Amino acid sequence: MTPAVVPYGPHPDQFLELTLPDGDGPAPGGAAQDPAPGGAAQDPAPGGSAQDPAPVVVVLHGGFWRAAYGIELARPLAADLAAAGYAAVAVEYRRVGTGGGWPATLEDVAAALDALPGLPDTPRLDLGDVTVVGHSAGGHLAAWAAGRGRLPAGAPGAAPRVRVTAAVLQAGVVDLQHAAQQRLGERRGLGAVQEFLGGEPGEVPDRYAVADPVRLLPTGADVLCVHGTGDDVVPLEQSQRYAAAAAGAGDRVTVRTVPGGHRVPIDVAGEAWAVVREWLGEHTAGRRTGTTLGP
């Protein structure tokens, strides 16, 4: 499965990598189909039919929105998802140091999602079932993408073309004001959130109002928060605060903790990723049968 590289803008960091399932793995939400009578293998596909479009999972890498970290962090997850029958989309975006930060990073994530209906392989994508998965700062971007429908007109990312139906937040920085107060990711005396948004909450409040996922609730998307209990980079409290706010606003939220530190959620051989795969399968099966995930 070789990804198709598709630019969504003119900057070298404005591209996505689309990996389509090859039809040889089990369908999301279920096991591979039994052989047909006579021993010939059936063609498994999402939803149980080889002709069905595949549910889409967009993977947003982390790295405190900084240029030192890139799409290479997302590729193993995207490859694993495609092997499981999903249409996987790994997204690169401008970061602090490559023209990103406020508002460019948000604009890029929005543009990448809104580019999905125009892809040559769109007929193979189920754009009614779009999940965003993000780790660390990518978790922030995933939660923000899920809440784009609540952005005011004219704000970066407002008026989305594609609705996010689910979000998986892996050790996400999902309460920006609190993260700024905690000075998460501090370097040279500047917290990562302050560097990303260009100031403290009291200095650029309008930016925090647009960029902070806890300000964009409810999203209407199903949410899974996965966090390592030993994470000393992005504290578990970040997931807990977002989950409490989202549930209080009426969204369906599940929080799962696993042993380990900040990067355990992106180890495709680890327990945390198994939790994500199971949850995604239940979400996809639920959408296709008309049932919903519990809180």
N, C-alpha and C positions, 0 to 999 in steps of 0.2 A: 504494500500500500504506500505509494509515493504521493506526498501531499502536492496539491496544486497551489502554487504561490500566486496570489491575486492582490495587486495593489488597490488600495481604496483612497489614495491621495498621492501627491507628487513627492512627498518627503521619503527618503530611503527607509525610514522606520514606519511608514504607513502601508503595511501589508498584512495579509492574513494567509494562513496555510490551511487549506481544506483537504481533509482526508476522509474519503467515502468508505463505507464498509464494503467488503468484497463479497459478502453473501455466504461466506464459509463458516461463520461463527454463530453462536447462539443468539437468538433474538433478545433484545433488551426486555427484561421483565420475565424471562423464561428460559428454559433449557433448549438446546438444539432439538429439532424435530426428529422423530423416529424415522428410520429408513422406510421408504415406500415398499409396498408389496413387490416381491421379486428381488429385494436387496438394493435397489437403486436409492441413493441418498436424495432426500428432498432438499430444496433450496431454502434454508432458514432465512428469515428476514424480519426486521422490526414489525411487530404486530402480527406475525405469523404468516405473512405473504411476501413472496419475493418481489411483488409489484408495488407494495406499500412504500411510500417515502419514509426515509429514516428520520427519527427524532434527532434534533440538532443539539449539540453541546458545545458551547463557546468557552474556551479556556483562556483565562487572563492571568498572566504571570505576575509575580510580586517583585519585591526588591525596593520597597519604600519609595516607589515612583522615580528611582534614580537610574541613570544611564548605565551604571555598572552591571545591571542585571537585565537580561533580555529573554527573548522567546524560547531560548534553549531550555528554560525551566518548565515551559508548558509542553514541550514536544513529547516527553514520555507519557504524559497523561493523555494527550490527544491520540497517540498511537494505540494506547490500551483501550480507549473508548471506541475507536474505529474498529478494532479487532472484536469488540463486544457488540457491534452492530449499529453504533451511532454514527451520524455524520459529525465529525469532530472538526472544530474550527479554532486553531490557535491564533491569537492576535498579537501582533507587535504594535507598539504605539510610541509616540514621542514621550521621552522622560526628561526629568530635570537633568540638564547637561547636553541634551540633544534637541533643544527647542521645545521641550515639554513643560510640565507644570501647569499652573492656571493660565488660561482655560484649555490649552492645547491638548493635554492628556485626556480630559473629559470629552472634548470634541472628537478626538480620534476614536475612542471607544464607541461613542455614539455612531460615528460614520462607519465603523467596521460592522456593527450590528445592522445598520440601515442598508448596507451593501448586500446583505444576504439575498433579498429578493431579486437582485440583478445578476447573480452568479449564473454562469452557463449551466451548472448542474442543479439549478433551482427545482426542476421537477422531481429530483431525487431527495429533496429536503422537505421535511414536515415542518413548515414555518408556523404551524399552530402548536408546536411542542418544542419550545426553545428554552434550554437551560443555560445559565451562565455559571461557570465554576471559576473561582479565583482564590489564590493563596496570598495571605499577608496584604500588601497594598492591592494586589489583584482581587482579594476579597472585598476591599472597599469598592473597587470599580465594578465588581459583580453586583453588590448590593445597590450601588448607585444606579447601575443600568436597569435593575429591576424596578427602581422607583422613578424612572424618567417620565412616566406619564403624569406625575405630580409636579413637574417643573413648570414654573411660570413661563408664559410666552416670551420668547426672546432670550431665554437663558441657554447656556451651552447644553446641547443634548435634548432640548425640548422638542415636543411633537414627534415621538418615535414612530418609525415605520414598522418596526417589529416589536411585538409584545413578548416580554420575558415571562414564561409561565412558571419557572422554578429557578432558585439560586442556591448554590452550594458555596458556603463561605468557610474557607479553610484557614483557621487562625487569622481571620480577617481584622484589618484595622477599620472597624465599622462604626465607631463613635468618634468622629474627628475632634470634636471639642475636648472630650476627655483625653484622647490621645495627645492632643496638643498640650494640655495641662500636665500630662505625665512626661512630656518631652520624649516620646518614643522615637527611637532611631536617631538620637541626637549625635551630631558631629559638628565640630568647630563651634560649639555653643548654640547650634540651631537645631531644633527638633525637626523630624522628617515632615510632619504635617505643616509646620510653619514654612519650611523650605518649599514644599509643594504648592501651598496656597499663597505664599508671599507675605505672610504676617501672622500675628496672633489673632485669636478670635475677636478681641476687642478692636483690632486695627482694621481688619477686613471682614466685618460681620456678614456682608452680602455674599461673599465668596463661600463662607462656611454654610450659609443658609442654602446655597445651591448644591454644594459638594458633599454635605454630610448626610449619609444614608438615613440616620435617625430622624432627619427633618423631612424625609420623603415617604413617610408611612401613612396609611397602609399601602403596600404595593399590589396586593392581590396575588402575589406569587407564593408558591410553596417554598419554604426555606429550610435548609439543613445547615447548622453550624457545627463544624468539627474542629476540635482544639486539643492540643497536647497539654496534659496536666502539668508538665514541667517546662512549659514555654516561658523563657525569660526574655524574649524579644518583643512579642506581642502578648500581653497577659491574657489569661482565660477570661478575665473580667470584661474584655472587649466583646467577646461573643455573648456573654451573659447579659450585658447591658443592652446590646442590640436585640437579642431574643426577647427580653422582657418588654422592651418598647414595641417591637413588632407584634407580639402576642397581645399586648394591651390595646393595640390599634385594630386588632381583629385578624391579623395574618396567621396562617398555620406555620408554626415553627417547631423544629426538632433540634435539640442540642445533644451532641454526643461527644464525650471526652475519651481520650485514649492516652495511654502512658507515653511519655516522651516529650521532646522539645519542639522547636518551631518548625522544623522541616519534616516531621513525621507525616503530616497530611499529604505530602507530595511524593511519598515513597510508594510506587505502584505495587510493590511486593509486601507492603505493610498492612497492619490492621485498620488504620484510618482510611486507606483507599478502599479496602473491602467494604467498610461501612458506606462509603460514598457510592460504590457500585451497586450495593444492595438497595440503597435508598433511591437511586436513579431508576433502577428496574421497577421498583414499586410505584414510583411516580409515573413512569411511562405506561405501565400496565393499568394504573388507575385512570389515566386520561383516556385510554382506548376503551375502557369498560364503563366509563362514566362514574367511577367511584373516586373518593378523595382520600388523601393521606390524613391520618389523625395528627393531633398536636404533638 
